[in-house]
Each structure stands twice: as structure tokens, then as C-alpha cells.
Amino acid sequence: MAVERSGGGDPARTIALLWRKPPEPRTVGRKPKVSVDQIVTAALAVADRDGLAAMSMARVAQELGVGTMSLYTHVPGKAELIDLMADAVLQERDLVPEGGWRERVKHYADRTRAVYQRHPWMRDVSMVRPPLGPGLMDGQEFLLAALADSGLEPRQVTTAHVAVEGFVHGAAAAEVDDQQLAATTGETGDSWWGARQVFWDDYFDVERYPTMTTLWNLGAYQTEGTLADTVRTSFDYGLDRLLDGIERGLA
């Protein structure tokens, strides 16, 4: 699984494209075959259907039914296009500032998780150097505003922001990765573990791993419902405990 990194394109050109400023020039004579928005939409279609590894300028041009060179008039290359794609799907969150600060953080987390569910290829995009477009920036403002309303000191707000972002994106990406593994290999998580029963039978040492053994015997690894239910419960539990910790810092 190759990881692409956002923020790798030409800074000035990428930022201008993300904000669509200046607007695409109007030309006299022949109408342009494609627009930036059409290129992004086609790239998303390819990535949603076939994965990010399948997305290339040539493949997007094929999706649009135009020559590859016609894309470069609008988007310099794949690096800039990945930023445009990531920011476009982040705009889908449509965040609504309602409720208390915890409710708003949970709303942010749910909407971000949903983006990964709709666009599994997002797990393959590292946003350590983020695309500075409206999708990302609007989300940052929403989350920071919610945390600021909690009563945290300014430096605590930015620290809590990094912690929440790390949890939400990391957990959402891991969930999608598990789903994609099952889809591409045809082997479910239960089947994978079942095939490794020999480890527990012949290699697992109860004296070396007493805590795991105790938890197993007490039924701590027993789950109810589907795997999706378990993952969702774990996501909610982890986020709640993180927010509990933030809240305790207010005392």
C-alpha cells in the first residue's frame, strides 16, 4: 500500500487552485475542454472506484475523454491534484455548529470518519503537510472553536486539537484499512485469526503474558454484534475517554 503525501506540489500554484483564485481565465475562441472542478470530480471517481494507486493524470484524462496534456493547462501534476482531491472530500463534512463543545467535537469526528468510509483511499494520503484549502481550514476552525469554548487555555486548545485530530484520522484510517483488506483479499478478520489458531495452541505462554491470559479468561475479548458494531463502539469509547481527559484539565 503506497502512501501519497499532500502538500508536495508547487505552493503558490496549489494554494491558488485550492481556493480557485484567480478564477480560470476566459479564453477567446475555443472553449476549454475541461475545468479544474471536472478534473477533480473525475479523479475522485477513479480513486473511489479503483483506489488511489490507480489515479494518474493519464487515467483522469481517460475518464474525461480528453488528451492528458489538456489537464496540465489547469492542474500542474499529480501532487497538486491529490491536494485538490483531499480538500474536496473534506468539504463534504458540512459541519454544523450546534450543541456544547463536546457535542461539536463528536460531530466533527463523526463527519470526518464518514469521509473515510465514503472515500477509502483517504487512508493512503498522509496529511502531515496538509492541503491548505477551504475543506481543511473550515474543519480546523470548527474544531478549534469547539475546543476553545471548553474553557481551555489557548496553548491547551492547540494541544488538544492535535490530539483529537490524531485520534480521529488515525482511527478512521485503520477502520477503513481493515475493511479494504477483507474486500481485496477475500479473507475476513475472523478468518485471518482462525488460520492462526496454532499460535494460541502451541506458542502462547500464559506465564509470559499473564495479563492477556486473565483478560481472556474474564471474557474481555468477547464481543457482541458485528465487527462494524465493535469498531464503532471502540471509536466512540476512545473519543469519549480523550474528551474526558481534556475536560479534567479544566478543573
C-alpha positions as CSV (number, residue, x, y, z in Angstrom):
1,M,0.0,0.0,0.0
2,A,1.8,3.1,-1.2
3,V,1.2,6.3,0.7
4,E,0.8,9.6,-1.1
5,R,1.6,12.8,0.8
6,S,-0.3,16.0,0.5
7,G,1.5,19.3,0.4
8,G,4.0,18.1,-2.2
9,G,3.1,20.4,-5.1
10,D,4.1,23.9,-6.1
11,P,3.0,26.0,-3.1
12,A,1.7,29.1,-4.9
13,R,0.0,27.2,-7.7
14,T,-1.6,24.6,-5.3
15,I,-3.0,27.2,-2.9
16,A,-4.4,29.2,-5.8
17,L,-6.1,26.1,-7.2
18,L,-7.5,25.1,-3.8
19,W,-9.2,28.5,-3.4
20,R,-9.9,28.8,-7.2
21,K,-8.2,32.2,-7.2
22,P,-7.8,33.7,-9.6
23,P,-10.8,32.1,-11.5
24,E,-9.9,30.1,-14.6
25,P,-9.3,32.6,-17.4
26,R,-11.9,33.1,-20.1
27,T,-10.4,32.5,-23.5
28,V,-11.5,33.9,-26.8
29,G,-12.4,31.3,-29.3
30,R,-12.4,27.6,-28.5
31,K,-13.9,26.7,-25.1
32,P,-11.6,24.8,-22.8
33,K,-12.4,21.0,-22.9
34,V,-12.2,20.7,-19.1
35,S,-12.2,22.7,-15.9
36,V,-10.5,22.2,-12.5
37,D,-13.7,21.1,-11.0
38,Q,-14.3,18.5,-13.7
39,I,-10.7,17.2,-13.3
40,V,-11.2,16.8,-9.5
41,T,-14.5,15.1,-9.9
42,A,-13.0,12.6,-12.4
43,A,-10.0,12.0,-10.2
44,L,-12.3,11.2,-7.3
45,A,-14.4,8.8,-9.4
46,V,-11.2,6.9,-10.3
47,A,-9.9,6.8,-6.8
48,D,-13.3,5.8,-5.3
49,R,-13.7,3.0,-7.8
50,D,-10.2,1.7,-8.2
51,G,-8.1,3.1,-5.4
52,L,-5.6,6.0,-5.2
53,A,-2.8,3.9,-6.8
54,A,-4.8,3.8,-10.0
55,M,-5.2,7.5,-10.1
56,S,-2.9,9.3,-12.5
57,M,-3.1,12.2,-14.9
58,A,-3.5,9.9,-17.8
59,R,-6.2,7.9,-16.1
60,V,-8.1,11.0,-15.2
61,A,-7.8,12.2,-18.8
62,Q,-9.2,8.9,-20.0
63,E,-12.1,9.2,-17.5
64,L,-12.9,12.6,-19.1
65,G,-12.4,11.5,-22.6
66,V,-9.7,14.1,-23.3
67,G,-5.9,14.1,-24.0
68,T,-3.6,14.1,-21.0
69,M,-1.9,17.3,-21.9
70,S,-5.2,19.2,-21.7
71,L,-5.2,18.5,-17.9
72,Y,-1.9,20.2,-17.4
73,T,-3.3,23.5,-18.5
74,H,-5.4,23.6,-15.3
75,V,-3.5,21.3,-12.8
76,P,0.3,21.1,-12.9
77,G,0.5,17.5,-11.8
78,K,-0.5,14.6,-9.6
79,A,0.9,16.2,-6.4
80,E,-1.4,19.2,-6.8
81,L,-4.3,17.0,-7.8
82,I,-4.0,14.9,-4.6
83,D,-4.3,18.1,-2.6
84,L,-7.4,19.1,-4.5
85,M,-9.0,15.7,-4.0
86,A,-8.3,15.6,-0.3
87,D,-9.7,19.0,0.3
88,A,-12.7,18.4,-1.9
89,V,-13.8,15.4,0.2
90,L,-13.1,17.2,3.5
91,Q,-15.6,19.9,2.3
92,E,-18.3,17.1,2.3
93,R,-18.3,17.2,6.1
94,D,-20.8,20.1,6.1
95,L,-20.1,20.8,9.8
96,V,-23.0,22.3,11.8
97,P,-22.0,24.3,14.9
98,E,-24.7,23.1,17.3
99,G,-24.6,21.9,20.9
100,G,-21.9,22.1,23.6
101,W,-18.2,21.8,22.9
102,R,-18.2,18.0,23.4
103,E,-21.1,17.5,21.1
104,R,-19.4,19.6,18.4
105,V,-16.1,17.7,18.7
106,K,-18.1,14.4,18.4
107,H,-19.9,15.9,15.4
108,Y,-16.6,16.7,13.8
109,A,-15.3,13.2,14.5
110,D,-18.4,11.5,13.0
111,R,-18.3,13.6,9.9
112,T,-14.6,13.1,9.4
113,R,-15.0,9.3,9.9
114,A,-17.8,9.3,7.3
115,V,-15.4,10.9,4.8
116,Y,-13.1,7.9,5.1
117,Q,-16.0,5.5,4.8
118,R,-17.1,7.1,1.5
119,H,-13.6,7.6,0.2
120,P,-11.4,4.7,1.5
121,W,-8.4,5.9,-0.5
122,M,-8.1,8.7,2.1
123,R,-6.2,6.2,4.3
124,D,-3.4,6.3,1.7
125,V,-3.0,10.1,2.0
126,S,-0.6,11.5,4.6
127,M,-1.7,15.0,5.6
128,V,1.2,15.8,7.9
129,R,1.7,18.7,5.5
130,P,-1.9,19.5,4.8
131,P,-3.7,20.9,1.8
132,L,-4.4,24.5,2.9
133,G,-7.8,24.7,1.2
134,P,-11.3,25.5,2.4
135,G,-12.2,21.9,3.3
136,L,-9.3,21.6,5.7
137,M,-9.3,25.1,7.0
138,D,-13.0,25.2,7.7
139,G,-12.7,22.0,9.6
140,Q,-9.8,23.3,11.6
141,E,-11.7,26.4,12.6
142,F,-14.7,24.4,13.6
143,L,-12.7,22.1,15.9
144,L,-10.6,24.8,17.4
145,A,-13.8,26.9,18.1
146,A,-15.4,23.9,19.9
147,L,-12.3,23.3,22.0
148,A,-11.8,27.0,22.8
149,D,-15.4,27.1,24.1
150,S,-14.5,24.4,26.6
151,G,-12.6,26.9,28.7
152,L,-9.1,25.6,27.9
153,E,-6.1,28.0,27.9
154,P,-5.0,29.0,24.4
155,R,-2.0,26.6,24.3
156,Q,-4.1,23.8,25.7
157,V,-6.6,24.4,22.9
158,T,-4.0,23.8,20.2
159,T,-2.5,20.8,22.0
160,A,-6.0,19.2,22.4
161,H,-6.7,20.0,18.8
162,V,-3.6,17.9,17.7
163,A,-4.7,15.1,20.0
164,V,-8.2,14.9,18.6
165,E,-7.1,15.2,15.0
166,G,-4.6,12.4,15.5
167,F,-7.2,10.1,17.1
168,V,-10.0,10.8,14.6
169,H,-7.9,10.4,11.4
170,G,-5.9,7.5,12.7
171,A,-8.8,5.5,13.9
172,A,-10.9,6.2,10.8
173,A,-8.0,5.2,8.5
174,A,-7.4,2.0,10.5
175,E,-11.0,1.0,10.3
176,V,-11.1,1.5,6.5
177,D,-7.8,-0.4,6.1
178,D,-9.4,-3.4,7.8
179,Q,-12.4,-3.2,5.6
180,Q,-10.3,-2.9,2.4
181,L,-8.1,-5.8,3.4
182,A,-11.2,-8.0,3.7
183,A,-12.5,-6.8,0.4
184,T,-9.3,-7.2,-1.6
185,T,-8.1,-10.5,-0.1
186,G,-11.5,-12.1,0.4
187,E,-10.5,-13.0,3.9
188,T,-12.3,-11.6,6.9
189,G,-10.6,-10.7,10.1
190,D,-12.2,-13.7,11.9
191,S,-10.9,-16.0,9.1
192,W,-7.4,-14.5,9.4
193,W,-7.3,-15.1,13.2
194,G,-8.8,-18.5,12.8
195,A,-6.0,-19.5,10.4
196,R,-3.5,-18.6,13.2
197,Q,-5.0,-20.7,15.9
198,V,-1.8,-22.6,16.0
199,F,-0.1,-19.6,17.7
200,W,-2.5,-19.8,20.6
201,D,-2.4,-23.5,20.9
202,D,1.4,-24.1,20.6
203,Y,3.2,-20.8,21.2
204,F,1.3,-18.5,23.5
205,D,2.8,-18.7,27.0
206,V,0.3,-17.9,29.8
207,E,3.2,-17.2,32.2
208,R,4.9,-14.7,29.9
209,Y,1.6,-12.9,29.1
210,P,-0.4,-13.2,32.4
211,T,-2.5,-10.0,31.8
212,M,-3.7,-11.1,28.4
213,T,-4.5,-14.5,29.8
214,T,-6.5,-13.1,32.7
215,L,-8.4,-10.7,30.4
216,W,-9.2,-13.6,28.0
217,N,-10.5,-15.8,30.9
218,L,-12.6,-13.0,32.1
219,G,-14.3,-12.6,28.7
220,A,-12.7,-9.2,27.9
221,Y,-12.1,-10.2,24.3
222,Q,-15.7,-11.4,23.8
223,T,-17.7,-9.1,21.5
224,E,-21.4,-8.6,20.8
225,G,-22.8,-7.7,17.5
226,T,-21.0,-7.3,14.2
227,L,-17.4,-6.3,13.7
228,A,-18.7,-2.9,12.5
229,D,-20.5,-2.5,15.8
230,T,-17.4,-3.4,17.7
231,V,-15.3,-0.9,15.7
232,R,-17.9,1.8,16.2
233,T,-18.1,1.2,19.9
234,S,-14.3,1.3,20.2
235,F,-14.2,4.6,18.2
236,D,-16.8,6.2,20.5
237,Y,-15.1,4.9,23.6
238,G,-11.7,6.2,22.6
239,L,-13.1,9.6,21.7
240,D,-15.1,9.9,24.9
241,R,-12.0,9.0,27.1
242,L,-10.0,11.6,25.2
243,L,-12.6,14.2,25.8
244,D,-12.9,13.2,29.4
245,G,-9.1,13.8,29.8
246,I,-9.5,17.2,28.2
247,E,-12.4,18.0,30.5
248,R,-10.4,17.0,33.6
249,G,-7.8,19.6,32.6
250,L,-10.4,22.3,33.1
251,A,-10.7,21.6,36.9
